[in-house]
Amino acid sequence: MKIDTKYIWDYDIKSTDLKNPAVLRWYLSRQINFGNWKNLDSSLVEKHLNRLDIDPTIKKMLKNYYAHKRTKNNP
């Protein structure tokens, strides 16, 4: 996943370890909340979705999306 610093003005993201799950969830949440989806890894979003600090409406939409995607791929 390419790191995008557009909405990370208050942290030095280059020194941040996205291998740390808590930091990764913070980064994903920040990008989703600010509407910057372009470089996000969908599989990481799905994996961490339940623990992301994002708008509840967006979280529900994403849960529905991934549920639909799973049932579509596994008829």
MOPAC internal coordinates of N, CA, C and O (Angstrom, degrees):
PM7 1SCF
backbone

  N    0.0000 0     0.00 0     0.00 0    0    0    0
  C    1.4535 1     0.00 0     0.00 0    1    0    0
  C    1.5278 1   108.25 1     0.00 0    2    1    0
  O    1.2310 1   121.45 1   -51.01 1    3    2    1
  N    1.3162 1   114.83 1   128.99 1    3    2    1
  C    1.4557 1   120.68 1   177.53 1    5    3    2
  C    1.5266 1   109.38 1   -78.46 1    6    5    3
  O    1.2310 1   120.58 1   -51.92 1    7    6    5
  N    1.3101 1   116.50 1   128.08 1    7    6    5
  C    1.4622 1   121.36 1  -179.43 1    9    7    6
  C    1.5225 1   109.35 1   -79.62 1   10    9    7
  O    1.2310 1   121.19 1   -50.09 1   11   10    9
  N    1.3235 1   115.33 1   129.91 1   11   10    9
  C    1.4526 1   122.39 1   179.70 1   13   11   10
  C    1.5209 1   108.22 1  -113.38 1   14   13   11
  O    1.2310 1   120.30 1   -56.47 1   15   14   13
  N    1.3121 1   117.02 1   123.53 1   15   14   13
  C    1.4685 1   121.43 1  -175.66 1   17   15   14
  C    1.5261 1   113.37 1   -97.50 1   18   17   15
  O    1.2310 1   120.17 1  -172.98 1   19   18   17
  N    1.3186 1   117.29 1     7.02 1   19   18   17
  C    1.4635 1   120.83 1  -174.91 1   21   19   18
  C    1.5344 1   112.90 1   -54.02 1   22   21   19
  O    1.2310 1   119.94 1   138.65 1   23   22   21
  N    1.3226 1   117.73 1   -41.35 1   23   22   21
  C    1.4651 1   120.82 1  -177.56 1   25   23   22
  C    1.5221 1   112.64 1  -109.09 1   26   25   23
  O    1.2310 1   120.60 1  -162.07 1   27   26   25
  N    1.3055 1   116.46 1    17.93 1   27   26   25
  C    1.4660 1   121.09 1   177.67 1   29   27   26
  C    1.5291 1   107.14 1  -116.35 1   30   29   27
  O    1.2310 1   120.31 1  -104.11 1   31   30   29
  N    1.2928 1   117.01 1    75.89 1   31   30   29
  C    1.4523 1   121.81 1  -177.51 1   33   31   30
  C    1.5265 1   112.41 1   -92.16 1   34   33   31
  O    1.2310 1   120.39 1   163.27 1   35   34   33
  N    1.3300 1   116.87 1   -16.73 1   35   34   33
  C    1.4532 1   119.80 1  -172.34 1   37   35   34
  C    1.5251 1   113.48 1  -105.31 1   38   37   35
  O    1.2310 1   119.82 1  -174.05 1   39   38   37
  N    1.3245 1   117.94 1     5.95 1   39   38   37
  C    1.4646 1   122.31 1   178.46 1   41   39   38
  C    1.5175 1   109.09 1  -137.04 1   42   41   39
  O    1.2310 1   121.05 1   -28.75 1   43   42   41
  N    1.3220 1   115.59 1   151.25 1   43   42   41
  C    1.4567 1   120.66 1   172.96 1   45   43   42
  C    1.5241 1   106.98 1   -86.89 1   46   45   43
  O    1.2310 1   120.74 1   -91.42 1   47   46   45
  N    1.3242 1   116.19 1    88.58 1   47   46   45
  C    1.4537 1   122.32 1  -173.86 1   49   47   46
  C    1.5244 1   111.97 1   -64.25 1   50   49   47
  O    1.2310 1   119.81 1   155.09 1   51   50   49
  N    1.3146 1   117.96 1   -24.91 1   51   50   49
  C    1.4645 1   120.90 1  -179.75 1   53   51   50
  C    1.5187 1   112.05 1   -66.51 1   54   53   51
  O    1.2310 1   120.03 1   154.09 1   55   54   53
  N    1.3143 1   117.55 1   -25.91 1   55   54   53
  C    1.4652 1   120.49 1   179.03 1   57   55   54
  C    1.5363 1   111.61 1   -97.52 1   58   57   55
  O    1.2310 1   120.57 1  -172.89 1   59   58   57
  N    1.3291 1   116.51 1     7.11 1   59   58   57
  C    1.4596 1   121.78 1  -178.37 1   61   59   58
  C    1.5189 1   110.13 1   -90.36 1   62   61   59
  O    1.2310 1   120.66 1   -41.59 1   63   62   61
  N    1.3267 1   116.33 1   138.41 1   63   62   61
  C    1.4608 1   122.10 1  -178.61 1   65   63   62
  C    1.5264 1   109.91 1   -95.79 1   66   65   63
  O    1.2310 1   120.57 1   -80.46 1   67   66   65
  N    1.3332 1   116.51 1    99.54 1   67   66   65
  C    1.4617 1   120.21 1   179.78 1   69   67   66
  C    1.5301 1   112.12 1   -74.90 1   70   69   67
  O    1.2310 1   120.03 1   177.82 1   71   70   69
  N    1.3195 1   117.56 1    -2.18 1   71   70   69
  C    1.4670 1   120.38 1   173.98 1   73   71   70
  C    1.5252 1   110.56 1   -76.95 1   74   73   71
  O    1.2310 1   120.68 1   161.03 1   75   74   73
  N    1.3216 1   116.30 1   -18.97 1   75   74   73
  C    1.4582 1   122.04 1   175.01 1   77   75   74
  C    1.5326 1   107.21 1   -76.43 1   78   77   75
  O    1.2310 1   119.52 1   -61.38 1   79   78   77
  N    1.3506 1   118.53 1   118.62 1   79   78   77
  C    1.4689 1   120.71 1  -175.60 1   81   79   78
  C    1.5277 1   114.68 1   -55.87 1   82   81   79
  O    1.2310 1   119.82 1   142.66 1   83   82   81
  N    1.3194 1   117.95 1   -37.34 1   83   82   81
  C    1.4691 1   120.36 1   179.88 1   85   83   82
  C    1.5230 1   110.87 1   -66.69 1   86   85   83
  O    1.2310 1   120.18 1   139.39 1   87   86   85
  N    1.3129 1   117.26 1   -40.61 1   87   86   85
  C    1.4632 1   121.83 1   178.56 1   89   87   86
  C    1.5237 1   109.85 1   -68.54 1   90   89   87
  O    1.2310 1   120.29 1   139.19 1   91   90   89
  N    1.3181 1   117.06 1   -40.81 1   91   90   89
  C    1.4670 1   120.65 1   177.60 1   93   91   90
  C    1.5182 1   110.78 1   -61.37 1   94   93   91
  O    1.2310 1   120.02 1   136.30 1   95   94   93
  N    1.3368 1   117.56 1   -43.70 1   95   94   93
  C    1.4662 1   120.52 1   178.68 1   97   95   94
  C    1.5268 1   110.85 1   -63.05 1   98   97   95
  O    1.2310 1   120.32 1   140.50 1   99   98   97
  N    1.3327 1   116.99 1   -39.50 1   99   98   97
  C    1.4669 1   120.79 1   176.50 1  101   99   98
  C    1.5234 1   109.97 1   -60.61 1  102  101   99
  O    1.2310 1   120.34 1   133.36 1  103  102  101
  N    1.3274 1   116.95 1   -46.64 1  103  102  101
  C    1.4642 1   121.54 1  -178.78 1  105  103  102
  C    1.5286 1   110.92 1   -63.12 1  106  105  103
  O    1.2310 1   120.15 1   132.96 1  107  106  105
  N    1.3295 1   117.32 1   -47.04 1  107  106  105
  C    1.4707 1   120.72 1   179.15 1  109  107  106
  C    1.5288 1   110.83 1   -60.71 1  110  109  107
  O    1.2310 1   120.77 1   135.40 1  111  110  109
  N    1.3225 1   116.13 1   -44.60 1  111  110  109
  C    1.4705 1   120.61 1   179.10 1  113  111  110
  C    1.5179 1   110.88 1   -60.06 1  114  113  111
  O    1.2310 1   120.95 1   134.80 1  115  114  113
  N    1.3062 1   115.79 1   -45.20 1  115  114  113
  C    1.4705 1   120.57 1  -178.19 1  117  115  114
  C    1.5293 1   110.49 1   -61.37 1  118  117  115
  O    1.2310 1   120.49 1   134.16 1  119  118  117
  N    1.3182 1   116.66 1   -45.84 1  119  118  117
  C    1.4578 1   120.59 1  -178.53 1  121  119  118
  C    1.5278 1   111.12 1   -66.09 1  122  121  119
  O    1.2310 1   120.22 1   137.43 1  123  122  121
  N    1.3227 1   117.19 1   -42.57 1  123  122  121
  C    1.4647 1   120.31 1   179.93 1  125  123  122
  C    1.5291 1   110.61 1   -66.55 1  126  125  123
  O    1.2310 1   120.00 1   135.02 1  127  126  125
  N    1.3240 1   117.60 1   -44.98 1  127  126  125
  C    1.4629 1   120.56 1  -178.83 1  129  127  126
  C    1.5231 1   113.08 1   -61.83 1  130  129  127
  O    1.2310 1   120.39 1   148.59 1  131  130  129
  N    1.3325 1   116.87 1   -31.41 1  131  130  129
  C    1.4586 1   120.05 1   179.70 1  133  131  130
  C    1.5262 1   112.39 1   -93.73 1  134  133  131
  O    1.2310 1   120.25 1  -176.81 1  135  134  133
  N    1.3268 1   117.12 1     3.19 1  135  134  133
  C    1.4581 1   120.91 1   174.63 1  137  135  134
  C    1.5107 1   114.51 1    78.18 1  138  137  135
  O    1.2310 1   120.17 1  -157.74 1  139  138  137
  N    1.3109 1   117.29 1    22.26 1  139  138  137
  C    1.4573 1   120.99 1  -179.23 1  141  139  138
  C    1.5276 1   109.35 1  -103.39 1  142  141  139
  O    1.2310 1   120.48 1   -96.70 1  143  142  141
  N    1.3178 1   116.68 1    83.30 1  143  142  141
  C    1.4569 1   123.28 1  -173.29 1  145  143  142
  C    1.5189 1   113.16 1   -95.57 1  146  145  143
  O    1.2310 1   119.86 1   169.44 1  147  146  145
  N    1.3014 1   117.87 1   -10.56 1  147  146  145
  C    1.4586 1   123.58 1  -168.70 1  149  147  146
  C    1.5332 1   113.91 1   -51.69 1  150  149  147
  O    1.2310 1   119.47 1   132.39 1  151  150  149
  N    1.2998 1   118.62 1   -47.61 1  151  150  149
  C    1.4585 1   121.48 1  -173.50 1  153  151  150
  C    1.5277 1   114.00 1  -104.43 1  154  153  151
  O    1.2310 1   120.17 1  -167.33 1  155  154  153
  N    1.3294 1   117.28 1    12.67 1  155  154  153
  C    1.4629 1   119.23 1  -178.99 1  157  155  154
  C    1.5220 1   111.22 1   -77.96 1  158  157  155
  O    1.2310 1   121.29 1   -36.09 1  159  158  157
  N    1.3134 1   115.14 1   143.91 1  159  158  157
  C    1.4626 1   122.27 1   176.48 1  161  159  158
  C    1.5250 1   107.38 1   -87.51 1  162  161  159
  O    1.2310 1   120.46 1   -67.23 1  163  162  161
  N    1.3157 1   116.72 1   112.77 1  163  162  161
  C    1.4607 1   122.40 1  -175.98 1  165  163  162
  C    1.5281 1   112.54 1   -57.15 1  166  165  163
  O    1.2310 1   120.39 1   143.10 1  167  166  165
  N    1.3249 1   116.86 1   -36.90 1  167  166  165
  C    1.4701 1   119.35 1  -179.43 1  169  167  166
  C    1.5257 1   111.21 1   -67.11 1  170  169  167
  O    1.2310 1   120.03 1   146.06 1  171  170  169
  N    1.3315 1   117.55 1   -33.94 1  171  170  169
  C    1.4630 1   120.40 1   176.85 1  173  171  170
  C    1.5229 1   111.10 1   -70.94 1  174  173  171
  O    1.2310 1   120.77 1   140.66 1  175  174  173
  N    1.3248 1   116.13 1   -39.34 1  175  174  173
  C    1.4684 1   119.85 1   177.39 1  177  175  174
  C    1.5207 1   109.20 1   -60.98 1  178  177  175
  O    1.2310 1   120.37 1   133.09 1  179  178  177
  N    1.3178 1   116.89 1   -46.91 1  179  178  177
  C    1.4583 1   120.58 1  -179.45 1  181  179  178
  C    1.5279 1   111.34 1   -62.46 1  182  181  179
  O    1.2310 1   120.39 1   136.32 1  183  182  181
  N    1.3191 1   116.87 1   -43.68 1  183  182  181
  C    1.4692 1   121.80 1  -178.43 1  185  183  182
  C    1.5324 1   112.06 1   -61.70 1  186  185  183
  O    1.2310 1   120.16 1   141.08 1  187  186  185
  N    1.3181 1   117.30 1   -38.92 1  187  186  185
  C    1.4664 1   121.81 1  -174.13 1  189  187  186
  C    1.5232 1   113.43 1  -102.97 1  190  189  187
  O    1.2310 1   119.91 1  -175.90 1  191  190  189
  N    1.3164 1   117.77 1     4.10 1  191  190  189
  C    1.4611 1   121.85 1  -171.18 1  193  191  190
  C    1.5232 1   113.86 1   -53.04 1  194  193  191
  O    1.2310 1   119.41 1   135.02 1  195  194  193
  N    1.3035 1   118.72 1   -44.98 1  195  194  193
  C    1.4682 1   120.87 1  -177.48 1  197  195  194
  C    1.5238 1   113.24 1   -62.08 1  198  197  195
  O    1.2310 1   120.15 1   155.58 1  199  198  197
  N    1.3213 1   117.31 1   -24.42 1  199  198  197
  C    1.4600 1   120.20 1  -176.87 1  201  199  198
  C    1.5296 1   113.73 1  -106.73 1  202  201  199
  O    1.2310 1   120.55 1  -173.71 1  203  202  201
  N    1.3307 1   116.54 1     6.29 1  203  202  201
  C    1.4657 1   119.34 1   178.68 1  205  203  202
  C    1.5303 1   110.39 1   -79.22 1  206  205  203
  O    1.2310 1   121.15 1   -38.22 1  207  206  205
  N    1.3188 1   115.40 1   141.78 1  207  206  205
  C    1.4608 1   122.00 1   178.18 1  209  207  206
  C    1.5265 1   108.01 1   -93.45 1  210  209  207
  O    1.2310 1   121.57 1  -100.75 1  211  210  209
  N    1.3449 1   114.60 1    79.25 1  211  210  209
  C    1.4606 1   120.65 1  -178.01 1  213  211  210
  C    1.5215 1   109.56 1  -128.49 1  214  213  211
  O    1.2310 1   121.30 1   -12.93 1  215  214  213
  N    1.3147 1   115.11 1   167.07 1  215  214  213
  C    1.4608 1   121.25 1   178.60 1  217  215  214
  C    1.5339 1   109.73 1   -53.06 1  218  217  215
  O    1.2310 1   119.73 1   -48.27 1  219  218  217
  N    1.3309 1   118.13 1   131.73 1  219  218  217
  C    1.4670 1   121.09 1  -177.90 1  221  219  218
  C    1.5319 1   113.82 1   -57.90 1  222  221  219
  O    1.2310 1   120.03 1   147.17 1  223  222  221
  N    1.3106 1   117.54 1   -32.83 1  223  222  221
  C    1.4643 1   120.40 1   178.77 1  225  223  222
  C    1.5286 1   110.77 1   -67.80 1  226  225  223
  O    1.2310 1   120.63 1   138.31 1  227  226  225
  N    1.3108 1   116.40 1   -41.69 1  227  226  225
  C    1.4654 1   120.53 1   177.79 1  229  227  226
  C    1.5268 1   109.78 1   -66.49 1  230  229  227
  O    1.2310 1   120.66 1   138.91 1  231  230  229
  N    1.3303 1   116.35 1   -41.09 1  231  230  229
  C    1.4667 1   119.80 1   179.19 1  233  231  230
  C    1.5290 1   110.51 1   -60.90 1  234  233  231
  O    1.2310 1   120.18 1   136.86 1  235  234  233
  N    1.3207 1   117.27 1   -43.14 1  235  234  233
  C    1.4647 1   121.26 1   179.34 1  237  235  234
  C    1.5271 1   110.50 1   -64.18 1  238  237  235
  O    1.2310 1   120.61 1   136.86 1  239  238  237
  N    1.3220 1   116.44 1   -43.14 1  239  238  237
  C    1.4532 1   120.33 1   177.88 1  241  239  238
  C    1.5285 1   111.16 1   -60.22 1  242  241  239
  O    1.2310 1   120.29 1   135.91 1  243  242  241
  N    1.3237 1   117.06 1   -44.09 1  243  242  241
  C    1.4587 1   120.88 1  -179.98 1  245  243  242
  C    1.5338 1   111.37 1   -66.37 1  246  245  243
  O    1.2310 1   120.15 1   140.47 1  247  246  245
  N    1.3190 1   117.33 1   -39.53 1  247  246  245
  C    1.4669 1   120.26 1   177.23 1  249  247  246
  C    1.5245 1   110.24 1   -61.20 1  250  249  247
  O    1.2310 1   120.59 1   136.17 1  251  250  249
  N    1.3293 1   116.48 1   -43.83 1  251  250  249
  C    1.4670 1   120.47 1   177.62 1  253  251  250
  C    1.5213 1   111.23 1   -63.54 1  254  253  251
  O    1.2310 1   120.47 1   138.97 1  255  254  253
  N    1.3166 1   116.71 1   -41.03 1  255  254  253
  C    1.4530 1   121.49 1   179.18 1  257  255  254
  C    1.5314 1   111.06 1   -60.80 1  258  257  255
  O    1.2310 1   120.60 1   130.07 1  259  258  257
  N    1.3285 1   116.47 1   -49.93 1  259  258  257
  C    1.4610 1   119.71 1  -177.91 1  261  259  258
  C    1.5276 1   111.76 1   -68.44 1  262  261  259
  O    1.2310 1   120.07 1   145.54 1  263  262  261
  N    1.3233 1   117.46 1   -34.46 1  263  262  261
  C    1.4712 1   120.50 1   176.59 1  265  263  262
  C    1.5232 1   109.75 1   -64.52 1  266  265  263
  O    1.2310 1   120.70 1   135.41 1  267  266  265
  N    1.3243 1   116.26 1   -44.59 1  267  266  265
  C    1.4657 1   120.48 1   178.48 1  269  267  266
  C    1.5256 1   110.97 1   -63.29 1  270  269  267
  O    1.2310 1   120.84 1   138.06 1  271  270  269
  N    1.3119 1   115.99 1   -41.94 1  271  270  269
  C    1.4624 1   121.83 1   179.79 1  273  271  270
  C    1.5320 1   111.08 1   -61.79 1  274  273  271
  O    1.2310 1   120.73 1   137.93 1  275  274  273
  N    1.3360 1   116.21 1   -42.07 1  275  274  273
  C    1.4791 1   120.37 1   178.43 1  277  275  274
  C    1.5204 1   111.14 1   -64.88 1  278  277  275
  O    1.2310 1   119.63 1   136.31 1  279  278  277
  N    1.3344 1   118.31 1   -43.69 1  279  278  277
  C    1.4626 1   120.04 1  -178.73 1  281  279  278
  C    1.5211 1   111.28 1   -71.06 1  282  281  279
  O    1.2310 1   120.16 1   148.73 1  283  282  281
  N    1.3080 1   117.30 1   -31.27 1  283  282  281
  C    1.4677 1   121.12 1   177.73 1  285  283  282
  C    1.5270 1   110.58 1   -68.44 1  286  285  283
  O    1.2310 1   120.49 1   142.05 1  287  286  285
  N    1.3304 1   116.67 1   -37.95 1  287  286  285
  C    1.4641 1   121.30 1   179.93 1  289  287  286
  C    1.5253 1   112.95 1   -79.89 1  290  289  287
  O    1.2310 1   120.15 1   162.02 1  291  290  289
  N    1.3293 1   117.31 1   -17.98 1  291  290  289
  C    1.4776 1   121.73 1  -179.52 1  293  291  290
  C    1.5342 1   109.70 1  -127.47 1  294  293  291
  O    1.2310 1   120.18 1  -107.23 1  295  294  293
  N    1.3359 1   117.25 1    72.77 1  295  294  293
  C    1.4785 1   119.31 1  -175.56 1  297  295  294
  C    1.5082 1   113.78 1   -64.69 1  298  297  295
  O    1.2310 1   120.10 1   180.00 1  299  298  297

